[in-house]
Amino acid sequence: MVIAALDHVPQCYTSADGLVIAGTIRRCLRQGGATLSFFGVDDVPSSFVNSAIVSLLDEFSSDEIRKRLSIVDSNRQINDMIRRCMMNAARAPEYA
């Protein structure tokens, strides 16, 4: 299933926005997989990424997320932010 972020939230900026997206992704991952589209989004802060994607580590392993969640219509800033947040989470004791 393709999840267009801006179909679910007015912006990809706050932790609250991220929680909405995380809930949608979580439901899709339980059913097999998801594609998250950042069409129309120029940048995202770490608070959004931590809520939307890193929080998925509470239920799924990083390998599962990597295999079952695709990111499309993103740019370098978004990709780098996701990568950095996931790397930081990998170092955190609660996810290691």
Secondary structure, DSSP 4 states (H G I P E B T S, - for coil): -EEEHHHH-S-S-SHHHHHHHHHHHHHHHHTT-EEEE-TT-----HHHHHHHTGGGGGTS-HHHHHHHEEEES--HHHHHHHHHHHHHHHHSTTT-
